[in-house]
């Protein structure tokens, strides 16, 4: 249990990060006078206040409390010459990969190296060729970019030079310390303390009973701001709970606590990339979009919301006292993670049952079936992907 002197010291330490007492009091949800009494030891500092102070301290003492990254990229080219796209834009070596005879969105075939996917249509220029990088695809493509001595900016410049049409771009801001408390901001909408030009918002809570330390029911809150059918909207959600529901690993053990995503399509995606290429950095582009469309404020009696002060937690997120955000890359190798998940869930139980039957019957049918099996092109491709180094996959731009 913290002593009064230790708690007072925590308040004094927060002041060193550039927050005024007015800002700190607003963040804690107390008046200036109450904060002054806390700082003098004349008023108790509650567990809730201590928790908020800990989040704030972590925000200012963590090397990278917020992380900025591309998390979805979909670009179309009005050509069926997929070989040209792969060699000159993706810089991928065609000698080691074979196309799949299927694809999505009406395309007939695709090249896929892990989650880096290029879809194409044999003879439909209206469909052309589509590059799609989802979350893992972005991370895996970043490994390729690093091996090619290229950046995201280099890649997008090449895309634009070759007439690429931006279909969707997602930019994510990962909150590593919990400053973007999703239930807190959901409540801001409920109390009409969000100033926004969007006409609607929606909230969702996904839950699942898991065997945690105390068998509690854990919730993953999600806030959509704007229509999901529009060319631009925001999505805020509890990333640690999402990962918990996916993996069964409790939220406290996940690196990313919350995520703020800007999802852009078509003209909005094109404009964002154009500005990114001109400025050469992503932070100002990202926060210009956020500030253009919304802000959270604290209601004050007798004042219109637009004239009220910005919410303190929101101000900290926007930039009070923190360093500039760099575009982060998290290169990941191509893995068979998705395949192993499928095997563990769908295949392994059946194999285990057949193994038990063989043991009980004194037979060896399962081993013989595996020995006699012919590998299909898809299985051969998995082996090839796993054996090749990243240097084999990419073309050196020089």
C-alpha positions as a Markdown table, in Angstrom:
| # | Residue | x | y | z |
|---|---|---|---|---|
| 1 | Unk | 0.0 | 0.0 | 0.0 |
| 2 | Unk | 1.4 | 3.4 | -1.0 |
| 3 | Unk | 2.0 | 6.0 | 1.8 |
| 4 | Unk | 0.6 | 9.5 | 1.7 |
| 5 | Unk | 4.1 | 10.9 | 1.0 |
| 6 | Unk | 4.6 | 8.4 | -1.9 |
| 7 | Unk | 1.2 | 9.5 | -3.4 |
| 8 | Unk | 2.1 | 13.2 | -3.1 |
| 9 | Unk | 5.4 | 12.5 | -4.8 |
| 10 | Unk | 3.5 | 10.9 | -7.7 |
| 11 | Unk | 1.5 | 14.1 | -8.3 |
| 12 | Unk | 4.7 | 16.2 | -8.2 |
| 13 | Unk | 6.4 | 13.9 | -10.6 |
| 14 | Unk | 3.5 | 14.2 | -13.1 |
| 15 | Unk | 4.0 | 18.0 | -13.1 |
| 16 | Unk | 7.5 | 17.4 | -14.5 |
| 17 | Unk | 6.1 | 16.1 | -17.7 |
| 18 | Unk | 4.7 | 19.5 | -18.8 |
| 19 | Unk | 1.1 | 19.2 | -17.6 |
| 20 | Unk | -0.3 | 22.1 | -15.7 |
| 21 | Unk | -2.2 | 21.5 | -12.5 |
| 22 | Unk | -5.4 | 22.5 | -14.3 |
| 23 | Unk | -4.8 | 19.8 | -17.0 |
| 24 | Unk | -3.8 | 17.2 | -14.3 |
| 25 | Unk | -6.9 | 18.0 | -12.3 |
| 26 | Unk | -9.1 | 17.7 | -15.3 |
| 27 | Unk | -7.5 | 14.4 | -16.2 |
| 28 | Unk | -8.2 | 13.1 | -12.7 |
| 29 | Unk | -11.7 | 14.4 | -12.7 |
| 30 | Unk | -11.2 | 16.8 | -9.7 |
| 31 | Unk | -11.1 | 20.5 | -9.2 |
| 32 | Unk | -7.8 | 22.5 | -8.9 |
| 33 | Unk | -8.5 | 23.0 | -5.2 |
| 34 | Unk | -9.0 | 19.3 | -4.7 |
| 35 | Unk | -5.8 | 18.5 | -6.5 |
| 36 | Unk | -3.9 | 21.1 | -4.4 |
| 37 | Unk | -5.2 | 19.4 | -1.3 |
| 38 | Unk | -4.1 | 16.0 | -2.6 |
| 39 | Unk | -0.6 | 17.4 | -3.3 |
| 40 | Unk | -0.5 | 18.7 | 0.3 |
| 41 | Unk | -1.7 | 15.4 | 1.8 |
| 42 | Unk | -4.9 | 17.0 | 3.0 |
| 43 | Unk | -7.2 | 14.9 | 0.8 |
| 44 | Unk | -7.1 | 11.2 | 0.1 |
| 45 | Unk | -5.9 | 10.0 | -3.3 |
| 46 | Unk | -8.2 | 7.2 | -4.2 |
| 47 | Unk | -7.2 | 3.9 | -5.9 |
| 48 | Unk | -8.9 | 5.2 | -9.1 |
| 49 | Unk | -6.7 | 8.3 | -9.0 |
| 50 | Unk | -3.6 | 6.3 | -8.4 |
| 51 | Unk | -4.5 | 4.1 | -11.4 |
| 52 | Unk | -4.9 | 7.1 | -13.6 |
| 53 | Unk | -1.6 | 8.6 | -12.4 |
| 54 | Unk | 0.1 | 5.3 | -13.2 |
| 55 | Unk | -1.3 | 5.3 | -16.8 |
| 56 | Unk | -0.1 | 8.9 | -17.2 |
| 57 | Unk | 3.4 | 8.1 | -15.8 |
| 58 | Unk | 3.7 | 5.1 | -18.1 |
| 59 | Unk | 2.6 | 7.3 | -21.0 |
| 60 | Unk | 5.5 | 9.8 | -20.3 |
| 61 | Unk | 8.1 | 7.3 | -19.3 |
| 62 | Unk | 7.5 | 4.6 | -21.9 |
| 63 | Unk | 9.8 | 5.0 | -25.0 |
| 64 | Unk | 7.0 | 4.5 | -27.4 |
| 65 | Unk | 3.6 | 4.9 | -25.7 |
| 66 | Unk | 1.9 | 5.4 | -29.1 |
| 67 | Unk | 2.8 | 3.6 | -32.3 |
| 68 | Unk | 1.8 | 4.7 | -35.8 |
| 69 | Unk | 1.6 | 2.2 | -38.7 |
| 70 | Unk | -0.1 | 1.2 | -41.9 |
| 71 | Unk | -2.4 | -1.6 | -41.2 |
| 72 | Unk | -4.3 | -2.2 | -44.5 |
| 73 | Unk | -3.3 | -1.4 | -48.0 |
| 74 | Unk | -5.4 | -2.1 | -51.1 |
| 75 | Unk | -4.3 | -0.7 | -54.5 |
| 76 | Unk | -5.6 | -1.5 | -58.0 |
| 77 | Unk | -3.8 | -1.1 | -61.3 |
| 78 | Unk | -5.7 | -1.0 | -64.6 |
| 79 | Unk | -3.7 | -3.7 | -66.3 |
| 80 | Unk | -3.7 | -7.5 | -66.5 |
| 81 | Unk | 0.1 | -7.5 | -66.7 |
| 82 | Unk | 0.5 | -8.9 | -63.2 |
| 83 | Unk | 4.2 | -9.9 | -63.9 |
| 84 | Unk | 5.0 | -6.2 | -64.4 |
| 85 | Unk | 3.3 | -5.3 | -61.2 |
| 86 | Unk | 5.2 | -8.0 | -59.2 |
| 87 | Unk | 8.6 | -7.2 | -60.7 |
| 88 | Unk | 8.5 | -3.4 | -60.9 |
| 89 | Unk | 6.3 | -2.4 | -58.0 |
| 90 | Unk | 6.4 | -5.2 | -55.4 |
| 91 | Unk | 9.9 | -6.1 | -56.5 |
| 92 | Unk | 9.1 | -9.8 | -56.0 |
| 93 | Unk | 11.0 | -12.6 | -57.7 |
| 94 | Unk | 8.5 | -14.5 | -59.9 |
| 95 | Unk | 10.8 | -17.5 | -60.3 |
| 96 | Unk | 9.9 | -18.9 | -56.9 |
| 97 | Unk | 6.1 | -18.5 | -56.7 |
| 98 | Unk | 3.2 | -20.0 | -58.6 |
| 99 | Unk | -0.3 | -18.5 | -58.9 |
| 100 | Unk | -3.3 | -19.9 | -57.1 |
| 101 | Unk | -6.2 | -20.7 | -59.4 |
| 102 | Unk | -8.6 | -18.8 | -57.3 |
| 103 | Unk | -9.0 | -15.3 | -55.7 |
| 104 | Unk | -11.5 | -12.9 | -54.2 |
| 105 | Unk | -13.5 | -9.8 | -55.3 |
| 106 | Unk | -14.2 | -11.3 | -58.8 |
| 107 | Unk | -10.5 | -11.9 | -59.6 |
| 108 | Unk | -9.6 | -15.3 | -61.2 |
| 109 | Unk | -6.1 | -15.9 | -59.8 |
| 110 | Unk | -3.7 | -14.6 | -57.2 |
| 111 | Unk | -0.1 | -14.7 | -56.2 |
| 112 | Unk | 0.4 | -15.0 | -52.5 |
| 113 | Unk | 3.5 | -15.1 | -50.4 |
| 114 | Unk | 2.2 | -15.5 | -46.9 |
| 115 | Unk | -0.3 | -12.7 | -46.4 |
| 116 | Unk | 1.2 | -10.5 | -49.2 |
| 117 | Unk | -1.4 | -11.0 | -51.9 |
| 118 | Unk | -1.6 | -9.8 | -55.6 |
| 119 | Unk | -4.9 | -10.7 | -57.4 |
| 120 | Unk | -5.4 | -10.5 | -61.1 |
| 121 | Unk | -7.9 | -11.3 | -63.8 |
| 122 | Unk | -6.7 | -12.9 | -67.0 |
| 123 | Unk | -8.5 | -10.7 | -69.5 |
| 124 | Unk | -10.6 | -8.0 | -67.7 |
| 125 | Unk | -8.8 | -4.7 | -67.7 |
| 126 | Unk | -11.7 | -3.2 | -65.6 |
| 127 | Unk | -10.6 | -5.6 | -62.8 |
| 128 | Unk | -6.9 | -5.3 | -63.6 |
| 129 | Unk | -4.5 | -6.2 | -60.8 |
| 130 | Unk | -5.1 | -5.7 | -57.1 |
| 131 | Unk | -2.5 | -5.6 | -54.3 |
| 132 | Unk | -4.0 | -6.4 | -50.9 |
| 133 | Unk | -2.1 | -6.2 | -47.6 |
| 134 | Unk | -4.1 | -6.8 | -44.5 |
| 135 | Unk | -2.6 | -6.4 | -41.0 |
| 136 | Unk | -0.1 | -9.3 | -41.2 |
| 137 | Unk | 0.4 | -8.7 | -44.9 |
| 138 | Unk | 1.6 | -5.2 | -44.1 |
| 139 | Unk | 4.0 | -6.5 | -41.5 |
| 140 | Unk | 5.3 | -9.2 | -43.9 |
| 141 | Unk | 5.7 | -6.7 | -46.7 |
| 142 | Unk | 7.7 | -4.4 | -44.4 |
| 143 | Unk | 10.2 | -7.2 | -44.1 |
| 144 | Unk | 10.4 | -7.2 | -47.9 |
| 145 | Unk | 10.7 | -3.4 | -48.0 |
| 146 | Unk | 13.6 | -3.6 | -45.5 |
| 147 | Unk | 15.4 | -6.2 | -47.6 |
| 148 | Unk | 14.9 | -4.0 | -50.6 |
| 149 | Unk | 16.2 | -0.9 | -48.7 |
| 150 | Unk | 12.8 | 0.8 | -49.4 |
| 151 | Unk | 10.3 | 2.5 | -47.2 |
| 152 | Unk | 6.5 | 2.8 | -47.3 |
| 153 | Unk | 7.0 | 6.2 | -48.9 |
| 154 | Unk | 9.2 | 4.7 | -51.6 |
| 155 | Unk | 6.6 | 2.1 | -52.3 |
| 156 | Unk | 3.7 | 4.5 | -52.5 |
| 157 | Unk | 5.7 | 6.8 | -54.8 |
| 158 | Unk | 6.3 | 3.8 | -57.1 |
| 159 | Unk | 2.6 | 3.0 | -57.0 |
| 160 | Unk | 1.6 | 6.6 | -57.9 |
| 161 | Unk | 4.2 | 6.7 | -60.7 |
| 162 | Unk | 2.6 | 3.6 | -62.2 |
| 163 | Unk | -1.0 | 4.9 | -62.0 |
| 164 | Unk | -2.0 | 2.9 | -59.0 |
| 165 | Unk | -5.5 | 3.6 | -57.7 |
| 166 | Unk | -5.9 | 3.7 | -53.9 |
| 167 | Unk | -8.9 | 1.6 | -52.9 |
| 168 | Unk | -8.4 | 1.4 | -49.2 |
| 169 | Unk | -5.8 | 2.6 | -46.7 |
| 170 | Unk | -6.0 | 2.0 | -42.9 |
| 171 | Unk | -3.7 | 3.9 | -40.5 |
| 172 | Unk | -3.5 | 2.6 | -37.0 |
| 173 | Unk | -2.4 | 4.3 | -33.8 |
| 174 | Unk | -1.5 | 1.7 | -31.2 |
| 175 | Unk | -1.9 | 2.8 | -27.5 |
| 176 | Unk | 0.7 | 0.8 | -25.5 |
| 177 | Unk | -0.2 | 2.2 | -22.0 |
| 178 | Unk | -4.0 | 2.7 | -21.9 |
| 179 | Unk | -4.4 | 6.4 | -22.4 |
| 180 | Unk | -7.2 | 5.8 | -25.0 |
| 181 | Unk | -9.7 | 4.3 | -22.5 |
| 182 | Unk | -12.4 | 3.1 | -24.8 |
| 183 | Unk | -15.3 | 2.9 | -22.3 |
| 184 | Unk | -14.3 | 6.5 | -21.2 |
| 185 | Unk | -14.7 | 7.8 | -24.8 |
| 186 | Unk | -17.9 | 5.9 | -25.4 |
| 187 | Unk | -19.3 | 7.7 | -22.4 |
| 188 | Unk | -18.2 | 11.0 | -23.9 |
| 189 | Unk | -20.5 | 10.2 | -26.8 |
| 190 | Unk | -23.3 | 9.3 | -24.6 |
| 191 | Unk | -23.0 | 12.6 | -22.7 |
| 192 | Unk | -22.7 | 14.5 | -26.0 |
| 193 | Unk | -19.2 | 15.7 | -25.3 |
| 194 | Unk | -17.8 | 14.7 | -28.7 |
| 195 | Unk | -17.7 | 17.5 | -31.2 |
| 196 | Unk | -17.7 | 15.9 | -34.7 |
| 197 | Unk | -19.0 | 16.4 | -38.2 |
| 198 | Unk | -19.9 | 12.7 | -38.4 |
| 199 | Unk | -23.6 | 12.2 | -38.0 |
| 200 | Unk | -23.5 | 8.8 | -36.3 |
| 201 | Unk | -21.5 | 6.6 | -34.0 |
| 202 | Unk | -22.0 | 2.9 | -33.0 |
| 203 | Unk | -20.6 | 0.9 | -30.0 |
| 204 | Unk | -20.2 | -2.8 | -29.7 |
| 205 | Unk | -19.1 | -5.1 | -26.9 |
| 206 | Unk | -17.8 | -8.6 | -27.7 |
| 207 | Unk | -17.6 | -10.9 | -24.8 |
| 208 | Unk | -16.8 | -14.5 | -24.0 |
| 209 | Unk | -16.5 | -16.4 | -20.8 |
| 210 | Unk | -12.9 | -17.5 | -20.3 |
| 211 | Unk | -11.1 | -19.2 | -17.5 |
| 212 | Unk | -9.0 | -16.4 | -16.3 |
| 213 | Unk | -7.6 | -15.8 | -12.9 |
| 214 | Unk | -11.0 | -15.1 | -11.4 |
| 215 | Unk | -13.3 | -16.5 | -14.1 |
| 216 | Unk | -14.5 | -12.9 | -14.8 |
| 217 | Unk | -16.5 | -12.1 | -17.9 |
| 218 | Unk | -14.1 | -9.9 | -20.0 |
| 219 | Unk | -15.5 | -7.4 | -22.5 |
| 220 | Unk | -13.9 | -5.9 | -25.6 |
| 221 | Unk | -15.4 | -2.5 | -26.4 |
| 222 | Unk | -15.4 | -1.0 | -29.9 |
| 223 | Unk | -16.5 | 2.4 | -31.0 |
| 224 | Unk | -17.2 | 3.3 | -34.6 |
| 225 | Unk | -17.3 | 7.0 | -35.4 |
| 226 | Unk | -18.9 | 7.7 | -38.8 |
| 227 | Unk | -20.7 | 5.4 | -41.2 |
| 228 | Unk | -18.8 | 2.2 | -42.2 |
| 229 | Unk | -20.2 | 2.7 | -45.7 |
| 230 | Unk | -18.5 | 6.1 | -46.1 |
| 231 | Unk | -15.1 | 6.7 | -47.5 |
| 232 | Unk | -13.7 | 7.8 | -44.2 |
| 233 | Unk | -14.5 | 6.7 | -40.6 |
| 234 | Unk | -12.8 | 5.9 | -37.3 |
| 235 | Unk | -12.7 | 2.8 | -35.3 |
| 236 | Unk | -11.5 | 2.7 | -31.6 |
| 237 | Unk | -11.3 | -0.7 | -29.9 |
| 238 | Unk | -9.6 | -2.6 | -27.1 |
| 239 | Unk | -6.9 | -4.4 | -28.9 |
| 240 | Unk | -5.8 | -6.4 | -25.8 |
| 241 | Unk | -9.3 | -7.8 | -25.4 |
| 242 | Unk | -9.5 | -8.7 | -29.0 |
| 243 | Unk | -6.2 | -10.6 | -28.8 |
| 244 | Unk | -7.5 | -12.2 | -25.6 |
| 245 | Unk | -10.6 | -13.5 | -27.3 |
| 246 | Unk | -8.4 | -14.8 | -30.2 |
| 247 | Unk | -5.7 | -16.4 | -28.1 |
| 248 | Unk | -7.0 | -17.0 | -24.6 |
| 249 | Unk | -4.0 | -15.1 | -23.2 |
| 250 | Unk | -5.3 | -12.5 | -20.7 |
| 251 | Unk | -5.3 | -8.8 | -21.8 |
| 252 | Unk | -2.6 | -7.8 | -19.2 |
| 253 | Unk | 0.0 | -9.8 | -21.2 |
| 254 | Unk | -0.7 | -8.1 | -24.5 |
| 255 | Unk | 1.6 | -5.3 | -25.7 |
| 256 | Unk | -1.0 | -3.1 | -27.4 |
| 257 | Unk | -3.9 | -2.0 | -25.1 |
| 258 | Unk | -6.1 | 0.1 | -27.4 |
| 259 | Unk | -6.1 | 1.0 | -31.1 |
| 260 | Unk | -7.4 | 4.0 | -33.0 |
| 261 | Unk | -7.8 | 3.3 | -36.7 |
| 262 | Unk | -8.5 | 5.7 | -39.6 |
| 263 | Unk | -10.1 | 3.8 | -42.4 |
| 264 | Unk | -10.0 | 5.5 | -45.8 |
| 265 | Unk | -11.4 | 4.4 | -49.2 |
| 266 | Unk | -11.1 | 5.6 | -52.8 |
| 267 | Unk | -10.7 | 9.4 | -53.1 |
| 268 | Unk | -10.1 | 9.9 | -49.4 |
| 269 | Unk | -7.3 | 7.2 | -49.4 |
| 270 | Unk | -5.8 | 8.8 | -52.5 |
| 271 | Unk | -5.7 | 12.2 | -51.0 |
| 272 | Unk | -4.2 | 11.0 | -47.8 |
| 273 | Unk | -1.4 | 9.2 | -49.7 |
| 274 | Unk | -0.8 | 12.3 | -51.8 |
| 275 | Unk | -0.3 | 14.5 | -48.7 |
| 276 | Unk | 1.9 | 11.8 | -47.1 |
| 277 | Unk | 4.2 | 11.8 | -50.1 |
| 278 | Unk | 4.5 | 15.6 | -50.1 |
| 279 | Unk | 5.1 | 15.9 | -46.4 |
| 280 | Unk | 7.3 | 12.8 | -46.1 |
| 281 | Unk | 6.0 | 11.9 | -42.6 |
| 282 | Unk | 2.7 | 10.4 | -41.4 |
| 283 | Unk | 2.0 | 11.9 | -38.0 |
| 284 | Unk | 0.8 | 15.3 | -39.1 |
| 285 | Unk | -1.3 | 13.8 | -41.9 |
| 286 | Unk | -2.9 | 11.4 | -39.4 |
| 287 | Unk | -3.7 | 14.0 | -36.7 |
| 288 | Unk | -4.8 | 16.6 | -39.2 |
| 289 | Unk | -7.5 | 14.1 | -40.3 |
| 290 | Unk | -8.5 | 13.4 | -36.7 |
| 291 | Unk | -8.6 | 17.1 | -35.7 |
| 292 | Unk | -10.6 | 17.9 | -38.9 |
| 293 | Unk | -13.4 | 15.4 | -38.0 |
| 294 | Unk | -13.7 | 15.3 | -34.3 |
| 295 | Unk | -12.6 | 16.3 | -30.8 |
| 296 | Unk | -13.6 | 15.4 | -27.3 |
| 297 | Unk | -14.4 | 18.2 | -24.9 |
| 298 | Unk | -15.4 | 18.7 | -21.3 |
| 299 | Unk | -18.9 | 20.2 | -20.8 |
| 300 | Unk | -19.0 | 23.5 | -18.9 |
| 301 | Unk | -22.2 | 25.1 | -17.7 |
| 302 | Unk | -23.6 | 27.9 | -19.9 |
| 303 | Unk | -21.1 | 27.3 | -22.7 |
| 304 | Unk | -21.6 | 25.7 | -26.2 |
| 305 | Unk | -19.6 | 22.6 | -26.6 |
| 306 | Unk | -17.3 | 24.1 | -29.3 |
| 307 | Unk | -16.3 | 26.7 | -26.7 |
| 308 | Unk | -15.5 | 24.2 | -24.0 |
| 309 | Unk | -12.0 | 23.1 | -23.3 |
| 310 | Unk | -10.6 | 19.9 | -24.9 |
| 311 | Unk | -10.8 | 16.8 | -22.8 |
| 312 | Unk | -7.4 | 16.3 | -21.0 |
| 313 | Unk | -7.0 | 12.7 | -21.9 |
| 314 | Unk | -7.7 | 13.6 | -25.6 |
| 315 | Unk | -5.2 | 16.4 | -25.4 |
| 316 | Unk | -2.5 | 14.0 | -24.2 |
| 317 | Unk | -3.3 | 11.6 | -27.0 |
| 318 | Unk | -3.0 | 14.5 | -29.5 |
| 319 | Unk | 0.4 | 15.5 | -28.3 |
| 320 | Unk | 0.8 | 17.4 | -25.0 |
| 321 | Unk | 4.3 | 16.7 | -23.7 |
| 322 | Unk | 5.0 | 13.7 | -26.0 |
| 323 | Unk | 7.5 | 13.2 | -28.7 |
| 324 | Unk | 6.6 | 13.2 | -32.4 |
| 325 | Unk | 5.4 | 9.9 | -33.7 |
| 326 | Unk | 7.4 | 8.2 | -36.3 |
| 327 | Unk | 5.9 | 5.7 | -38.8 |
| 328 | Unk | 6.6 | 2.4 | -37.2 |
| 329 | Unk | 7.5 | -0.8 | -39.0 |
| 330 | Unk | 7.2 | -4.2 | -37.4 |
| 331 | Unk | 8.7 | -6.5 | -40.1 |
| 332 | Unk | 7.5 | -10.1 | -39.7 |
| 333 | Unk | 8.6 | -13.2 | -41.6 |
| 334 | Unk | 6.2 | -15.2 | -43.5 |
| 335 | Unk | 4.9 | -17.9 | -41.3 |
| 336 | Unk | 2.5 | -20.9 | -41.4 |
| 337 | Unk | 0.6 | -19.5 | -38.4 |
| 338 | Unk | -2.8 | -19.6 | -40.1 |
| 339 | Unk | -2.2 | -23.2 | -41.3 |
| 340 | Unk | -1.1 | -24.4 | -37.9 |
| 341 | Unk | -4.2 | -22.8 | -36.3 |
| 342 | Unk | -6.4 | -24.7 | -38.8 |
| 343 | Unk | -4.5 | -28.0 | -38.2 |
| 344 | Unk | -4.7 | -27.7 | -34.4 |
| 345 | Unk | -8.5 | -26.9 | -34.5 |
| 346 | Unk | -9.7 | -29.0 | -37.4 |
| 347 | Unk | -7.1 | -31.7 | -38.3 |
| 348 | Unk | -5.2 | -32.6 | -35.1 |
| 349 | Unk | -8.2 | -34.0 | -33.2 |
| 350 | Unk | -9.1 | -36.3 | -36.1 |
| 351 | Unk | -5.4 | -37.4 | -36.5 |
| 352 | Unk | -5.3 | -38.1 | -32.7 |
| 353 | Unk | -8.4 | -40.2 | -33.0 |
| 354 | Unk | -7.1 | -42.2 | -35.9 |
| 355 | Unk | -3.8 | -42.7 | -34.0 |
| 356 | Unk | -5.7 | -44.2 | -31.0 |
| 357 | Unk | -7.7 | -46.4 | -33.4 |
| 358 | Unk | -4.4 | -47.7 | -34.9 |
| 359 | Unk | -3.0 | -48.4 | -31.5 |
| 360 | Unk | -6.1 | -50.2 | -30.3 |
| 361 | Unk | -6.4 | -52.2 | -33.5 |
| 362 | Unk | -2.7 | -52.9 | -34.0 |
| 363 | Unk | -2.8 | -51.3 | -37.4 |
| 364 | Unk | -0.7 | -48.6 | -39.1 |
| 365 | Unk | -3.2 | -47.1 | -41.5 |
| 366 | Unk | -2.6 | -43.5 | -40.6 |
| 367 | Unk | 1.1 | -43.6 | -41.2 |
| 368 | Unk | 0.6 | -45.5 | -44.4 |
| 369 | Unk | -1.9 | -42.9 | -45.6 |
| 370 | Unk | 0.5 | -40.1 | -44.9 |
| 371 | Unk | 3.3 | -42.0 | -46.7 |
| 372 | Unk | 1.2 | -42.6 | -49.8 |
| 373 | Unk | -0.3 | -39.1 | -50.0 |
| 374 | Unk | 0.5 | -37.0 | -53.1 |
| 375 | Unk | 1.3 | -33.4 | -52.4 |
| 376 | Unk | -0.9 | -30.9 | -54.1 |
| 377 | Unk | 0.4 | -27.6 | -55.6 |
| 378 | Unk | -0.8 | -25.8 | -52.5 |
| 379 | Unk | 1.2 | -28.0 | -50.1 |
| 380 | Unk | 4.3 | -27.8 | -52.3 |
| 381 | Unk | 3.9 | -24.0 | -52.2 |
| 382 | Unk | 3.8 | -24.0 | -48.4 |
| 383 | Unk | 7.1 | -25.9 | -48.3 |
| 384 | Unk | 8.7 | -23.6 | -50.9 |
| 385 | Unk | 7.6 | -20.5 | -48.9 |
| 386 | Unk | 9.1 | -21.9 | -45.7 |
| 387 | Unk | 12.4 | -22.8 | -47.2 |
| 388 | Unk | 13.1 | -19.6 | -49.1 |
| 389 | Unk | 15.0 | -16.7 | -47.5 |
| 390 | Unk | 13.6 | -13.2 | -47.8 |
| 391 | Unk | 16.6 | -12.5 | -50.1 |
| 392 | Unk | 15.3 | -15.1 | -52.5 |
| 393 | Unk | 11.8 | -13.6 | -52.6 |
| 394 | Unk | 12.6 | -10.0 | -53.4 |
| 395 | Unk | 14.4 | -8.2 | -56.3 |
| 396 | Unk | 17.1 | -5.8 | -55.4 |
| 397 | Unk | 16.0 | -2.3 | -56.7 |
| 398 | Unk | 19.6 | -1.5 | -57.5 |
